[in-house]
Amino acid sequence: AAWNKEMAIAGQSMGDATNQISRIFNINKGNSIVSNSAFKKVGTSTDDSNFWMSTDALAENPMLSMGLGMMGYSKDDIKGNYITGGVSFDEKKMNAHSEFILKGKLKADLDMPFKSSVKTDFSPYMPKDNLIAAFTFGLNLKGLNQLLIEKGFQGMAAQNMGLNKLGMTMDDLAKAIDGDMMLAIQSKGSDGKPAGIFSLSINEKAFAPILNLLKEEGAISEKENGVYSINDPGAGAEFHSNLKGEGIPNAPMMVIKNNKLFISADPVLLEGAKNGGIASNQRIDASLYKEISSGFLGGKGFVKEIEKVSGDMDMEIDVETFVFSLKKGKGSLEVTSNKDGNFLKTMVKQVETASKKMQYEPPSVSAGDDPSQEIEDFMKDVKVEMKEK
């Protein structure tokens, strides 16, 4: 660490640290980061905290350059890309944002696997009551397939995904699955148990080979037209059984209707999947859906509903909601608290309170007592507590 009248520097160097620090202290304005146009945005920001990252150093890494070269990227493609962002703390709220300033081939390639927004309207199927969280994702499989072709990985991807077994290619998969997805989770569904629904936009005709294989493998059984029981819920069953309550209320079912695939165990949500949506007064608010579907990935969570199914988990931090969105070129996050006051001050106080609760007081021993048993009991308590944590 070193400092002068204007700034302080702390860091670690694999080489000559003194020389590195000297270079920073003696840098001239022409070579300074402040002359970078991307960095100037940080300098004019009104956020409480900012960050700035450059890919220039990555281009000079020999091992990384070799790997990127095999994928068709030159040093010039890697240089000149930046990530900037900031965080601000306000009354009962924290806002964070980031911007990805990319160029040329790298920007084009990273844009290909994602949609600009989720195009499918899943809102008629998403419940608003007892909502733990709601998420949407827009994957562009056609763009991903094209990227794999250009990078020479299409055949490998098809093999790893088991498409060869289906007699399908990545082209076929891109035609079968549109790529829009949603997930909504409830602390309590229509029968009083934790519930949720997942949906994926598909092309039913092109999806038929995948559906037929699932039938042949015994993974699903058709109960009625477009409705299937899932014979091995796997990790899903284990997840639900660990929630507060008695586990999955019903066997999970799959519904294929209107070029959408749905999976749920809740009777009302399954009926909604079969009939074009749940009752209008039970649906997620239009403004909330627009908020989480305006980018290629978005979601909102409600912490109080999480606590209802978290069992003995003690939520020390008084966070009320979180909402995030990722769009091409930018991202945002907002977290709210149910405590009055500046968000940062509230969180600092909460962390301090939580830290104090984790501290142990030594056992009290009266004069003349043999402390060995009390110390032994105390150590047992500490071991049990540490094991639980």
Secondary structure as the mmCIF struct_conf table of DSSP 4:
data_model
#
loop_
_struct_conf.conf_type_id
_struct_conf.id
_struct_conf.beg_label_comp_id
_struct_conf.beg_label_asym_id
_struct_conf.beg_label_seq_id
_struct_conf.end_label_comp_id
_struct_conf.end_label_asym_id
_struct_conf.end_label_seq_id
STRN STRN1 ALA A 2 TRP A 3
BEND BEND1 LYS A 5 GLU A 6
STRN STRN2 ALA A 8 ILE A 9
BEND BEND2 MET A 14 GLY A 15
HELX_RH_AL_P HELX_RH_AL_P1 ALA A 17 PHE A 25
TURN_TY1_P TURN_TY1_P1 ASN A 26 ASN A 26
HELX_RH_3T_P HELX_RH_3T_P1 LYS A 29 ASN A 31
BEND BEND3 SER A 32 SER A 32
HELX_RH_3T_P HELX_RH_3T_P2 ILE A 33 SER A 35
HELX_RH_AL_P HELX_RH_AL_P2 SER A 37 GLY A 43
TURN_TY1_P TURN_TY1_P2 THR A 44 THR A 44
BEND BEND4 ASP A 48 ASP A 48
STRN STRN3 SER A 49 SER A 54
BEND BEND5 THR A 55 THR A 55
HELX_RH_AL_P HELX_RH_AL_P3 ASP A 56 ALA A 59
TURN_TY1_P TURN_TY1_P3 GLU A 60 GLU A 60
HELX_RH_AL_P HELX_RH_AL_P4 PRO A 62 MET A 70
TURN_TY1_P TURN_TY1_P4 MET A 71 GLY A 72
HELX_RH_AL_P HELX_RH_AL_P5 LYS A 75 ILE A 78
TURN_TY1_P TURN_TY1_P5 LYS A 79 GLY A 80
STRN STRN4 TYR A 82 ASP A 90
STRN STRN5 GLU A 91 GLU A 91
TURN_TY1_P TURN_TY1_P6 LYS A 92 LYS A 92
STRN STRN6 LYS A 93 ILE A 101
HELX_RH_AL_P HELX_RH_AL_P6 GLY A 104 ASP A 111
TURN_TY1_P TURN_TY1_P7 MET A 112 PRO A 113
STRN STRN7 PHE A 114 PHE A 114
BEND BEND6 SER A 116 SER A 117
BEND BEND7 THR A 120 THR A 120
HELX_RH_3T_P HELX_RH_3T_P3 SER A 123 TYR A 125
STRN STRN8 PRO A 127 PRO A 127
TURN_TY1_P TURN_TY1_P8 ASP A 129 ASN A 130
STRN STRN9 LEU A 131 GLY A 138
STRN STRN10 LEU A 139 LEU A 139
HELX_RH_AL_P HELX_RH_AL_P7 LEU A 141 LYS A 151
TURN_TY1_P TURN_TY1_P9 GLY A 152 GLY A 152
HELX_RH_AL_P HELX_RH_AL_P8 GLN A 154 ASN A 160
TURN_TY1_P TURN_TY1_P10 MET A 161 GLY A 162
HELX_RH_AL_P HELX_RH_AL_P9 LEU A 163 LEU A 166
TURN_TY1_P TURN_TY1_P11 GLY A 167 GLY A 167
HELX_RH_AL_P HELX_RH_AL_P10 MET A 170 ALA A 176
STRN STRN11 ILE A 177 GLN A 186
BEND BEND8 SER A 187 LYS A 188
TURN_TY1_P TURN_TY1_P12 SER A 190 ASP A 191
BEND BEND9 GLY A 192 LYS A 193
STRN STRN12 ALA A 195 ILE A 202
HELX_RH_AL_P HELX_RH_AL_P11 GLU A 204 GLU A 216
TURN_TY1_P TURN_TY1_P13 GLU A 217 GLY A 218
BEND BEND10 ALA A 219 ALA A 219
STRN STRN13 ILE A 220 GLU A 224
TURN_TY1_P TURN_TY1_P14 ASN A 225 GLY A 226
STRN STRN14 VAL A 227 ILE A 230
BEND BEND11 ASN A 231 ASN A 231
TURN_TY1_P TURN_TY1_P15 GLY A 234 GLY A 234
HELX_RH_AL_P HELX_RH_AL_P12 ALA A 235 SER A 241
TURN_TY1_P TURN_TY1_P16 ASN A 242 ASN A 242
BEND BEND12 LEU A 243 GLY A 247
BEND BEND13 PRO A 249 ASN A 250
STRN STRN15 MET A 253 LYS A 257
TURN_TY1_P TURN_TY1_P17 ASN A 258 ASN A 259
STRN STRN16 LYS A 260 SER A 264
HELX_RH_AL_P HELX_RH_AL_P13 PRO A 267 ASN A 275
TURN_TY1_P TURN_TY1_P18 GLY A 276 GLY A 276
BEND BEND14 GLY A 277 ILE A 278
HELX_RH_3T_P HELX_RH_3T_P4 SER A 280 GLN A 282
STRN STRN17 ARG A 283 ARG A 283
HELX_LH_PP_P HELX_LH_PP_P1 ILE A 284 ASP A 285
HELX_RH_AL_P HELX_RH_AL_P14 ALA A 286 SER A 293
BEND BEND15 SER A 294 PHE A 296
STRN STRN18 LEU A 297 PHE A 302
HELX_RH_AL_P HELX_RH_AL_P15 VAL A 303 VAL A 309
BEND BEND16 SER A 310 SER A 310
TURN_TY1_P TURN_TY1_P19 GLY A 311 ASP A 312
BEND BEND17 ILE A 317 ILE A 317
STRN STRN19 VAL A 319 LYS A 327
TURN_TY1_P TURN_TY1_P20 LYS A 328 GLY A 329
STRN STRN20 LYS A 330 SER A 337
BEND BEND18 ASN A 338 GLY A 341
STRN STRN21 ASN A 342 ASN A 342
HELX_RH_AL_P HELX_RH_AL_P16 PHE A 343 LYS A 357
TURN_TY1_P TURN_TY1_P21 MET A 358 MET A 358
HELX_LH_PP_P HELX_LH_PP_P2 GLN A 359 SER A 364
TURN_TY1_P TURN_TY1_P22 ALA A 367 GLY A 368
TURN_TY1_P TURN_TY1_P23 PRO A 371 PRO A 371
HELX_RH_AL_P HELX_RH_AL_P17 SER A 372 GLU A 388
#
